């Protein structure tokens, strides 16, 4: 009958509409990029229009609709800049873990870019928290094996940086200084390695250099899809620059460098680097120039398009 034909036709139309809506929804979901979290370096701030603000804007323009969160510690710009020099990194990291866990837009995970010291801090996030989880971790000039010399004070707040340098000059392993100076917490002397192990409160732990290893750090780090290490070829800020590739000076020397794949952190697989490498998940990349001297074109071509467009 005509009424039966009409009913059948209406059912078919409704079915097609439902299918179309579902497919459209799937297309939107498929097209949505993972969010991105960025953590700035020493002397910088989350939203400086000439640095992290520019990076955030470039990512957003290249991948329309993407959510980008730039980590801020403290209640304002000065507090954020101050926290890059002074404070307990372990406490700062706990704050960031809470911040990211409470952000509903990050609930399904995100890609992360750490700039300078923000690189090892975001790696520490992966090892200690990773909830929500990081997919690709990219570090620009990160000091993964610390620094053996005091970072110089160009391109930063000179007053704060000089105070930091003065404190480190007194002693990076002195109790009051090592608990208060951020840079002391990743200062790794090649001449007094034992004291570093005894006194350091941050880097020695996240690198699992202490006798007691934390198995969670390795379990979490090997969940990364890619660990992208970017080294600045003419870096004068990070000594040794091999630290950006998980290399360090040989104990007792500041001339001979032990590269990552010959280092116990890799050969004994303290944090999962060897396992990541065996799965082709470590990418080592060079950026020509001094510390943090990269163009927006470099960022887009080498980071945004290959590692954030997913």
C-alpha positions in Angstrom: 0.0 0.0 0.0 1.0 3.6 -0.4 1.1 4.1 3.4 3.5 1.2 3.8 5.7 2.6 1.1 5.7 6.0 2.8 6.6 4.4 6.1 9.4 2.5 4.5 10.7 5.6 2.8 10.7 7.5 6.0 12.6 4.8 7.8 15.2 4.7 5.0 15.5 8.5 5.2 15.9 8.5 8.9 18.5 5.7 8.7 20.5 7.6 6.1 20.3 10.8 8.3 21.7 8.8 11.3 24.5 7.3 9.2 25.4 10.7 7.8 25.5 12.2 11.3 27.6 9.4 12.6 30.1 9.7 9.7 30.3 13.4 10.1 31.0 13.0 13.8 33.7 10.5 13.0 35.2 12.9 10.5 35.4 15.6 13.1 36.9 13.3 15.7 39.4 12.0 13.1 40.3 15.6 12.1 40.8 16.9 15.6 44.4 17.1 16.5 45.8 16.0 19.9 46.2 19.0 22.2 49.6 20.3 22.9 51.3 21.3 26.1 54.4 23.5 26.1 56.7 24.3 29.0 59.1 27.3 28.7 62.7 27.6 29.8 64.8 29.6 32.3 64.0 33.3 32.3 61.0 33.0 30.0 57.3 33.0 30.8 54.3 31.1 29.5 52.9 33.8 27.4 55.7 36.1 26.3 54.5 37.3 22.8 58.1 37.2 21.6 58.7 33.5 22.6 56.1 31.1 24.0 53.2 33.3 22.9 54.6 33.3 19.3 55.1 29.5 19.4 51.5 29.0 20.7 50.1 31.2 18.0 52.1 29.5 15.2 50.9 26.1 16.3 47.3 27.3 16.4 47.5 28.9 12.9 49.2 25.8 11.4 46.7 23.4 12.9 43.3 25.3 13.2 41.2 24.2 16.1 44.0 22.7 18.1 44.1 23.3 21.9 47.5 24.6 23.1 48.3 25.0 26.8 51.4 26.9 27.9 52.4 26.0 31.4 52.5 28.8 33.9 53.8 28.5 37.5 52.8 31.2 39.9 50.0 33.7 39.9 51.3 36.2 37.3 54.0 36.8 34.7 56.7 37.7 37.3 55.9 34.7 39.5 56.2 32.5 36.4 59.6 34.0 35.5 60.8 33.8 39.1 59.8 30.1 39.3 62.2 29.4 36.4 65.1 30.4 38.7 64.0 29.8 42.2 61.9 27.0 43.8 61.8 23.3 44.3 61.3 21.6 40.9 59.7 18.6 42.6 57.0 20.9 44.0 56.6 22.7 40.7 56.2 19.4 38.9 53.5 18.2 41.4 51.6 21.5 40.7 51.9 20.9 36.9 50.7 17.3 37.2 47.6 18.6 39.0 47.1 21.3 36.5 47.2 19.0 33.5 45.1 16.3 35.2 42.4 18.9 36.0 42.2 20.2 32.4 39.3 18.5 30.7 40.6 19.3 27.2 43.7 17.2 27.9 41.8 14.2 29.3 42.6 11.9 26.3 46.3 12.8 26.2 48.5 15.3 24.4 51.7 16.0 22.6 54.3 18.0 24.6 57.1 20.4 23.7 59.7 21.4 26.4 61.9 24.3 25.7 65.4 24.3 27.4 64.9 23.2 31.1 61.2 22.7 30.3 62.4 19.7 28.3 63.6 17.7 31.3 60.7 18.9 33.4 58.2 17.5 30.9 60.2 14.3 30.7 59.9 14.2 34.5 56.1 14.6 34.1 56.0 11.6 31.8 58.0 9.5 34.3 56.3 10.5 37.5 52.7 11.3 36.4 51.7 10.8 32.8 48.1 11.1 33.6 46.8 12.3 31.1 49.5 10.6 28.9 51.9 12.2 26.5 52.0 10.8 23.0 55.0 12.6 21.4 57.5 14.4 23.6 59.7 17.0 21.9 62.6 18.7 23.7 64.4 21.8 22.4 67.8 22.0 24.0 66.8 20.1 27.1 69.5 19.4 29.7 68.6 15.7 30.1 72.0 14.9 31.7 72.2 18.3 33.4 74.8 21.0 33.1 78.4 21.0 34.2 78.8 24.8 34.2 76.5 27.6 35.3 74.3 28.8 32.4 75.1 32.3 31.2 72.6 35.1 31.5 71.9 36.3 28.0 68.2 36.5 26.8 66.9 36.3 30.4 66.1 38.6 33.3 69.7 39.6 34.1 69.0 40.4 37.8 67.4 37.0 38.5 69.9 35.2 36.5 72.9 36.9 38.3 71.3 35.9 41.6 71.0 32.3 40.4 74.7 32.3 39.2 75.8 33.8 42.5 74.0 31.1 44.5 75.4 28.3 42.3 78.9 29.8 42.7 78.6 29.2 46.5 77.7 25.6 45.8 75.0 23.7 43.9 75.0 20.9 46.5 74.8 23.1 49.6 71.5 22.2 51.3 69.9 25.7 51.3 70.9 26.4 47.7 70.1 23.0 46.1 66.6 23.2 47.6 66.0 26.7 46.3 67.9 27.2 43.0 66.2 25.5 40.1 69.5 25.2 38.1 71.2 23.6 41.1 68.7 20.8 40.8 70.0 19.8 37.4 73.7 20.8 38.0 75.8 17.6 37.4 79.4 18.0 38.3 81.7 15.7 36.4 84.4 16.2 39.1 82.3 15.2 42.1 79.8 12.6 40.8 79.4 11.0 44.2 78.4 14.2 45.9 75.9 14.8 43.0 74.3 11.5 43.7 74.1 12.2 47.5 72.9 15.8 47.3 71.0 16.3 44.1 67.2 16.4 44.7 65.9 16.2 41.1 68.0 15.1 38.1 69.7 12.1 39.7 66.2 10.8 40.6 64.5 11.3 37.2 67.5 9.8 35.5 67.4 6.8 37.9 71.1 7.3 38.7 70.7 6.4 42.3 71.3 2.8 43.4 67.6 2.3 44.1 65.8 2.5 40.7 62.2 3.6 40.2 60.7 1.1 37.8 57.7 3.3 37.1 59.9 5.9 35.4 60.9 3.4 32.7 57.4 1.9 32.5 56.0 5.4 31.8 58.7 6.6 29.4 58.5 3.6 27.1 54.8 4.4 26.4 55.9 7.4 24.3 55.2 7.2 20.6 58.2 9.4 19.9 60.9 11.0 22.0 62.3 13.8 19.8 65.6 15.4 21.0 66.6 18.6 19.4 70.2 19.8 19.9 71.4 23.3 19.1 74.7 22.8 17.2 76.4 26.0 18.5 74.9 25.9 22.0 76.9 28.0 24.5 74.3 27.9 27.2 74.3 24.1 27.8 77.6 22.7 28.8 78.0 20.0 27.5 75.6 20.4 24.6 75.6 16.6 24.4 73.3 16.7 27.4 70.5 17.6 24.9 71.0 14.0 23.4 71.5 12.4 26.9 75.3 12.6 26.7 77.5 13.8 29.5 81.1 14.5 30.4 83.1 11.5 31.5 83.5 11.6 35.3 86.6 13.5 36.3 86.9 15.4 33.0 85.3 18.2 31.1 86.8 17.4 27.7 85.7 13.8 26.9 82.0 13.3 26.3 80.1 10.0 26.7 77.3 9.8 24.1 73.9 8.4 25.1 74.3 5.0 23.6 77.6 4.4 25.5 76.2 5.7 28.8 74.9 3.5 31.6 71.6 5.3 31.5 71.2 3.7 28.1 73.3 0.5 28.3 71.6 -0.5 31.6 68.3 1.0 30.4 67.6 2.9 33.6 64.7 4.9 32.2 63.8 3.1 29.0 65.9 4.8 26.4 67.4 1.6 25.1 63.9 0.1 24.7 62.6 3.2 23.0 65.6 3.2 20.6 65.1 -0.5 19.7 61.6 0.4 18.6 62.9 3.4 16.5 61.1 5.8 18.9 64.0 8.1 19.6 64.6 10.9 17.0 67.8 13.0 17.3 67.6 16.3 15.4 69.9 19.2 15.0 69.0 22.9 14.9 71.8 25.1 13.7 72.6 28.0 16.0 73.0 28.9 19.6 70.6 28.0 22.5 66.9 28.5 21.7 67.7 30.2 18.4 65.2 28.7 16.0 62.8 30.1 13.5 59.0 29.6 13.3 59.7 27.9 9.9 62.0 25.4 11.7 59.3 24.8 14.3 56.6 24.2 11.7 58.6 22.0 9.3 60.5 19.9 11.9 58.0 19.7 14.8 54.4 20.8 14.1 53.8 19.0 10.8 55.6 15.7 11.6 54.8 15.4 15.3 51.8 17.5 16.2 49.5 16.8 13.2 47.9 13.7 14.6 
